[in-house]
Amino acid sequence: MCYFSLRRSYSLAALVFAGGMLVTGMAHADSASEAKRQQLMQQVNEVDKEFQTQQTQLNEQFNQYLKDVGQRFQKLSDWDSDQQYAIGKKCEQLDRQGDTAECQKLQQQHFAEHQQKDQQLTQERQQHQEQYDQQHDELSHQAMLKERALNEQISQLN
């Protein structure tokens, strides 16, 4: 075998070897890229699960509050009925005595007290609704930002 032929064979072998290494390196890079992509996708799933868990907890807390405030409204309604009954009995006595002004005064006081208690409960409920809405929006926003950042990293791998 002549020198040039041997040299060409070694050069060709070196070229094939280098090409193989390049392909292997690219395959390794693709494999690493795919592994990174899978890791990022897993993180996206974890962010979503975390959001769902936090959202469920927030919903449960708010639903419990709604149940509690509903009971408080019911107690207010029961109190109102009891008071109206008692005022009715008192007004019957006052009417027999000819004192209708005192009856009107009792009714007005009761109405004002009931209205104040109802307004307080209504305001409290509105504040809780606003707080719930704000917390829900914040959870959604944070999850969206995390997912967007992870998706940008995934798209950079493509």
Backbone as a ProteinNet text record, in pm:
[ID]
protein_1_A
[PRIMARY]
MCYFSLRRSYSLAALVFAGGMLVTGMAHADSASEAKRQQLMQQVNEVDKEFQTQQTQLNEQFNQYLKDVGQRFQKLSDWDSDQQYAIGKKCEQLDRQGDTAECQKLQQQHFAEHQQKDQQLTQERQQHQEQYDQQHDELSHQAMLKERALNEQISQLN
[TERTIARY]
85.1	0	89.8	53.5	139	108	199.3	191.8	68.1	41.2	-72.8	-205.6	-208.2	-328.6	-352.4	-246.4	-256.2	-298	-239.3	-270.7	-416.8	-462.7	-600.9	-694.2	-658	-738.5	-746.5	-632.4	-634	-715.5	-702.6	-778.7	-927.7	-962.2	-1101.7	-1153.1	-1070.1	-1108.3	-1123.9	-1033.3	-1041.3	-1166.3	-1197.5	-1316	-1442.7	-1445.9	-1560	-1571.1	-1457.7	-1456.7	-1508	-1458.1	-1499.3	-1647.8	-1693.2	-1835.2	-1920.1	-1871.4	-1942.3	-1948.5	-1838.6	-1836	-1932.3	-1936.9	-2026.7	-2172.4	-2204.4	-2340.3	-2371.7	-2275.2	-2293.9	-2312.4	-2231.7	-2243.2	-2378.3	-2425.3	-2556.5	-2666.5	-2652.5	-2751.2	-2750.8	-2630	-2619.1	-2682	-2655.3	-2712.9	-2864.8	-2915.5	-3060.2	-3117.7	-3046	-3090.1	-3093.1	-2989.6	-2984.1	-3093.5	-3115.2	-3218.7	-3356.9	-3377.9	-3505.9	-3525.1	-3417.8	-3425.7	-3460.7	-3398.5	-3427	-3572.1	-3617.2	-3754.8	-3852.6	-3824.1	-3910.2	-3911.5	-3793.6	-3784.1	-3868.1	-3859.5	-3936.7	-4086.8	-4124	-4265.6	-4316.8	-4232.7	-4269.7	-4290.1	-4204.4	-4218.4	-4347.8	-4383.7	-4510.6	-4626.5	-4620.5	-4725.4	-4730.5	-4614.4	-4609.3	-4668.2	-4639	-4696.2	-4848.3	-4896.9	-5041.2	-5103.5	-5039.5	-5091	-5091.1	-4984.1	-4975.1	-5087.5	-5110.7	-5218.9	-5353.2	-5376.4	-5503.2	-5522.2	-5414.7	-5421.6	-5453.7	-5381.8	-5405.7	-5545.9	-5589.5	-5723.1	-5830.2	-5809	-5904.2	-5912.1	-5796.5	-5794.9	-5866.4	-5839.9	-5904	-6055.4	-6099.2	-6242.8	-6306	-6236.9	-6290	-6303.7	-6203.2	-6209.5	-6326.2	-6340.7	-6447.4	-6584.2	-6596.1	-6723.5	-6759.2	-6659.9	-6684.5	-6730.7	-6666.7	-6709	-6853.9	-6887.5	-7024.7	-7125.1	-7087.4	-7174.4	-7192.9	-7082	-7087.9	-7170.8	-7147.1	-7220.2	-7367.5	-7395.2	-7534.6	-7605	-7534.7	-7591.1	-7613.5	-7520.8	-7535.9	-7655.1	-7674.7	-7792.7	-7920.2	-7915.8	-8032.7	-8060.8	-7955.6	-7973.5	-8033	-7987.4	-8042.1	-8190.6	-8224.7	-8365	-8448.8	-8393.9	-8464.9	-8482	-8375.4	-8381.1	-8487.7	-8489.5	-8586.1	-8729	-8753.1	-8887.9	-8925.7	-8832.4	-8858.8	-8887.8	-8808.9	-8827.7	-8961.7	-8995.2	-9123.1	-9241.3	-9229	-9335.1	-9347.7	-9232.5	-9233.3	-9286.4	-9246.1	-9294.2	-9444.6	-9490.6	-9634.8	-9713.7	-9663.4	-9730.3	-9730.8	-9615.8	-9603.7	-9697.8	-9705.9	-9792.8	-9940.8	-9978.9	-10117.5	-10148.9	-10054.4	-10072.3	-10081.2	-9987.3	-9983.4	-10108.9	-10160	-10282.8	-10401.2	-10407.4	-10516.5	-10505.9	-10382.1	-10360.7	-10370.3	-10382.3	-10394	-10261.2	-10149.4	-10015.2	-9958.3	-10006.9	-9959.5	-9822.2	-9788.8	-9657.9	-9543.8	-9560.9	-9457.1	-9440.1	-9549.2	-9543.3	-9464.1	-9493.5	-9420.3	-9271.6	-9242.1	-9102.7	-9030.6	-9094.6	-9034.7	-9010.9	-9108.9	-9095.6	-8982.1	-8972.6	-8866.4	-8728.7	-8716.8	-8588.6	-8548	-8645.9	-8615.9	-8573.6	-8646.9	-8613.6	-8472.2	-8437.2	-8303.7	-8195.1	-8219.7	-8121.9	-8104.9	-8216.1	-8210.4	-8135.4	-8166.2	-8101.4	-7950.2	-7909.3	-7766.9	-7696.6	-7755.3	-7694.4	-7687.5	-7792.9	-7795.4	-7687.4	-7672.4	-7569.4	-7429.7	-7406.8	-7275.6	-7242.5	-7337.7	-7314.5	-7294.1	-7372.2	-7360.5	-7224.5	-7180.1	-7048.1	-6937.2	-6947.6	-6846.4	-6840	-6956.3	-6960.4	-6899.3	-6928	-6870.6	-6718.7	-6669.6	-6524.9	-6460	-6524	-6469.8	-6471.6	-6576.7	-6584.3	-6471.1	-6447.8	-6340.1	-6204.3	-6186	-6060	-6040.5	-6146.1	-6139.1	-6102.7	-6171.3	-6144.1	-5999.2	-5949.5	-5811.8	-5713.2	-5736.3	-5646.7	-5651.6	-5770.6	-5785	-5707.7	-5723.8	-5652.9	-5501.9	-5455.9	-5312.1	-5257.2	-5328.9	-5285.9	-5278.3	-5379.9	-5382.9	-5267.5	-5244.5	-5137.8	-5000.7	-4975.1	-4845.6	-4824.9	-4927.8	-4916.6	-4890.2	-4959.4	-4940.4	-4796.9	-4743	-4605.7	-4505.4	-4524	-4433.2	-4440.7	-4563.3	-4579.2	-4523.7	-4543.8	-4492.2	-4339.4	-4274.9	-4128.1	-4079.4	-4145.6	-4105.9	-4130.7	-4242.2	-4271.7	-4173	-4127	-4024.3	-3894.9	-3859.2	-3738.9	-3755.9	-3874.4	-3900.6	-3888.6	-3945	-3940	-3797.5	-3712.8	-3572.9	-3496.5	-3545.3	-3480.1	-3510.6	-3617.2	-3656.7	-3566.4
-115.8	0	122.2	214.5	331.4	430	517.4	614.1	701.3	752.3	842.3	769.6	648.7	568.6	541.2	510.2	484.8	611.3	721.7	849.2	885.2	862.3	892.2	802.8	679.7	587.5	636.1	678.6	730.8	859.7	945	1069.9	1040.4	944.5	906.8	845.9	763.5	703.2	810.9	906.7	1016	1098.8	1121.4	1197.9	1122.6	993.1	911.5	911	897.8	898	1032.3	1141.7	1275.2	1296.7	1250.9	1262.9	1183.1	1064.5	981.2	1048.3	1108.8	1179.8	1298.4	1367.4	1480.8	1434.5	1326.6	1272.9	1225.6	1156.2	1110	1229.1	1331.2	1452.6	1519	1523.1	1582.6	1498	1366.9	1278.1	1296.3	1309.6	1332.6	1467.4	1568.4	1700.7	1693.8	1620.7	1605	1531.6	1431.6	1355.1	1444.6	1525.3	1617.8	1723.2	1770.4	1869.6	1811.2	1687.4	1621.9	1599.5	1562.2	1542.8	1674.7	1782.6	1914.7	1953.8	1927	1957.6	1880.7	1753.7	1672.1	1725.3	1767.5	1823.8	1951.4	2036.3	2160.7	2132.5	2034.1	1997.3	1946.2	1871.5	1822.3	1940.4	2040.7	2159.3	2233.9	2239.6	2302.3	2227.3	2094.9	2013.7	2037	2050.3	2074.7	2211.2	2311.8	2444.9	2436.2	2362.8	2348.1	2275	2168.7	2094.4	2182.6	2258.7	2348.7	2452.2	2508.4	2605.6	2541	2421	2352.2	2326.2	2285.1	2259.1	2387.3	2494.4	2621.6	2673.8	2657.9	2703.4	2624.2	2494.4	2410	2453.2	2478.9	2523.7	2657.5	2748.3	2879.6	2864.6	2779.9	2756.8	2696.3	2600.5	2537.2	2638.3	2724.4	2827.1	2922.8	2964.7	3059.3	2993.3	2869.1	2798.3	2781.4	2754.9	2744.7	2879.4	2987.3	3120.6	3145.8	3110.4	3131.7	3053.3	2934	2852.9	2922.6	2970.4	3039.2	3166.8	3247	3373.6	3345.8	3239.7	3200.8	3168.2	3098.9	3067.7	3195.3	3288.8	3415.5	3495.6	3493.5	3559.6	3490.5	3358.5	3284.8	3321.5	3333	3373.4	3513.8	3601.5	3737.3	3732.7	3649.7	3635.8	3580.4	3480.9	3424.2	3529.5	3605.1	3712.6	3814.5	3849.9	3947	3898	3771.4	3715.3	3718.1	3677.3	3677.6	3818.9	3914.6	4053.3	4108.3	4077.9	4127.4	4068	3942.8	3879.4	3949.2	3971.1	4036.5	4179.1	4249.5	4387.4	4386.1	4288.5	4276.1	4258.2	4171.4	4150	4278.7	4347	4471.5	4577.8	4582.8	4682.6	4656.1	4528.5	4497.7	4559	4544.8	4603	4754.5	4812.3	4958.7	5012.3	4938.6	4982.7	4984.8	4884.2	4881.5	5001.5	5045.3	5161.3	5292	5281.8	5401	5466.1	5394.1	5450.8	5395.5	5448.5	5401.4	5458.2	5571.6	5633.7	5545	5485.4	5396.9	5273.8	5223.7	5107.5	5142.4	5256.4	5299.8	5316.6	5370.4	5389.9	5255	5156.3	5022.4	4960.5	4976.1	4920.6	4988.9	5119.2	5192.8	5155.2	5141.7	5101.5	4962.3	4873.3	4737.4	4738.1	4812	4818.8	4872.8	4978.7	5038.8	4940.2	4869.7	4773.1	4656.8	4609	4499.5	4543.3	4662.2	4713.5	4727.4	4776.2	4792	4655.7	4557.6	4424	4360.4	4379.5	4325.3	4390.5	4521.9	4593.2	4546.4	4525	4478.4	4342.2	4250.6	4117.9	4126.4	4209.9	4225.4	4284	4385.7	4445.2	4344.2	4269.7	4168.2	4064.5	4022.4	3924.1	3980.2	4105.2	4168.6	4178.3	4211.9	4220.2	4083.8	3979.1	3844.4	3804.1	3843.7	3813.1	3883.6	4010.3	4085.5	4024.8	3985.4	3922.7	3790.5	3710.9	3584.2	3609.5	3704.8	3736.3	3780.1	3862.7	3911.1	3795.3	3707.8	3593.5	3499.3	3478.4	3392.9	3451.6	3581.6	3647.8	3639.6	3657.7	3652.3	3511.8	3410.2	3271.9	3244.2	3285.4	3263.7	3336.1	3458.7	3539.3	3476.7	3435.3	3374.5	3244.7	3162.4	3036.7	3065.6	3166.2	3201.9	3248.4	3331	3379.7	3265	3172.8	3058.4	2972	2943.3	2859.7	2928.7	3058.4	3132.1	3124	3142.6	3136	2996.7	2894.2	2756.8	2728.4	2774.7	2753.1	2826.9	2943.4	3015	2934.7	2874.5	2790.4	2669.5	2612.1	2496.8	2537.6	2653	2696.2	2728.6	2769.4	2796.8	2668.3	2557	2428.6	2378.9	2426.7	2380.3	2434.4
0	0	0	-80.3	-91.7	18	40	148.6	135.5	15	-4.2	16.7	-26	-8.9	139.3	209.9	353.6	428.2	387.2	451.4	427.2	303.6	271	354.5	375	455.3	599.1	652.6	789.5	798.2	698.2	697.1	689.3	603.7	590.1	720.6	782	910.1	1016.7	1017	1114	1089.9	962.3	927.7	970.6	943.4	984.3	1136.6	1204.6	1350.3	1403.5	1346	1389.9	1362.4	1246.9	1214.2	1311.4	1343.5	1440.6	1575.8	1615.1	1743.4	1740.2	1625.9	1611.6	1622.7	1551.3	1557	1698.3	1760.3	1897.6	1990.6	1969.4	2051	2032.3	1906.7	1880.7	1944.1	1932.5	1993.1	2144.3	2199.4	2343.6	2379.8	2295.3	2320	2308.3	2205.1	2191.1	2311.1	2357.6	2473.7	2598.1	2614.5	2728.3	2715.5	2592.7	2568.4	2598.7	2556	2582.9	2733	2801.3	2946.4	3015.3	2970	3026.8	2997.2	2875.1	2836.3	2926.8	2949.1	3034.8	3178.3	3224.3	3359.6	3369.4	3268.1	3268.5	3259	3178.1	3167.8	3302.8	3372.1	3505.4	3601	3589.3	3674.3	3642.5	3513.6	3475	3540.6	3535.2	3598.6	3749.2	3812.1	3956.6	3991.5	3908.5	3930.3	3921	3821.6	3804.5	3923.4	3969.7	4085.7	4210.4	4228.8	4344.2	4338.8	4219.8	4203.2	4236.8	4185.3	4211.2	4360.9	4428.1	4572.3	4648.6	4616.4	4684.8	4654.9	4530.9	4492.6	4567.5	4580.2	4654	4800	4861.1	5000.7	5015.8	4923.7	4927.7	4913.6	4821.2	4802.5	4927.2	4988	5109	5222.5	5237.4	5342.2	5316.9	5192	5160.4	5176	5133.4	5149.5	5297	5380.3	5524.6	5579.4	5533	5576.2	5533.6	5408.8	5361.3	5445.9	5483.8	5569.7	5704.9	5762	5891.7	5884.2	5781.8	5771.3	5740.9	5668.3	5645.1	5775.5	5863.9	5996	6076.9	6063.4	6135.8	6082.2	5949.8	5893.2	5942.6	5952.5	6002.5	6148.3	6228.4	6368.9	6376.8	6287.2	6284.1	6248.3	6153.5	6114.5	6229.8	6298.6	6414.8	6524.1	6549.8	6649.9	6609.7	6480.5	6430.7	6454.8	6423	6444.5	6591.7	6676.9	6821.6	6871.6	6824.8	6868.2	6819.1	6693.4	6640.4	6717.7	6754.5	6834	6970	7035.3	7167.2	7156.5	7052	7032.8	7005.9	6929.2	6902.6	7030.5	7118.7	7248.3	7330.4	7331.2	7408.5	7350.8	7216.6	7152.9	7184	7196.3	7234.9	7371.2	7464.7	7599.1	7590	7513.1	7501.9	7434.5	7333.3	7265.4	7362.2	7448.8	7548.1	7642.5	7663.7	7751.9	7673.4	7540.3	7457.3	7423.9	7439.4	7415.2	7283.6	7172.8	7041.8	7007.1	7064.2	7035.6	7084.9	7202.6	7257.4	7168.2	7115.3	7025.5	6899.3	6840.9	6721.1	6751.6	6868.4	6909.5	6918.6	6980.6	6992	6853.5	6765.5	6630.3	6553	6564.9	6495.7	6549.3	6682	6741.5	6693.1	6692.4	6646.9	6499.6	6417.8	6275.6	6256	6327.5	6314.9	6359.4	6469.6	6520.1	6420.9	6367.9	6270.6	6144.9	6099.2	5978.2	5999.2	6116	6146	6146.4	6212.4	6218.7	6079.6	6001.5	5865.7	5778.9	5791.4	5714.8	5753.6	5883.6	5928.7	5868	5873.1	5815	5663.3	5598.5	5453.1	5415.9	5488.7	5462.3	5486.1	5594.7	5625.5	5513.2	5466	5359.2	5230.5	5199.7	5080.8	5092.7	5211.9	5232.7	5214.2	5265.8	5247.6	5099.6	5028.9	4885.6	4811.3	4843.2	4778.6	4811.3	4936.9	4978.1	4903.6	4894.4	4821.2	4674.8	4611.8	4471.1	4451.8	4543.7	4535.1	4550.1	4647.4	4667.4	4547.4	4493.3	4375.2	4257.6	4235	4125.3	4144.2	4266.7	4295.3	4270.9	4317.2	4292.3	4142.2	4070.2	3924.9	3856.8	3898.1	3838	3863.3	3987.2	4020.2	3942.4	3933.2	3857.8	3710.6	3656.2	3516	3491	3580.7	3563.6	3567.8	3662.1	3673	3547.9	3502.4	3383.8	3259.9	3249.6	3133.8	3129.8	3245.2	3250.6	3211.5	3260.5	3226.2	3078.1	3025.3	2883	2792.9	2836.5	2759.5	2756.4	2869.6	2873	2781.2	2780.5	2693.8	2547.7	2512.1	2371.9	2328.6	2421.2	2387.5	2358.6	2410.3	2383.9	2243.1	2183.6	2049.1	1941.9
[MASK]
++++++++++++++++++++++++++++++++++++++++++++++++++++++++++++++++++++++++++++++++++++++++++++++++++++++++++++++++++++++++++++++++++++++++++++++++++++++++++++++

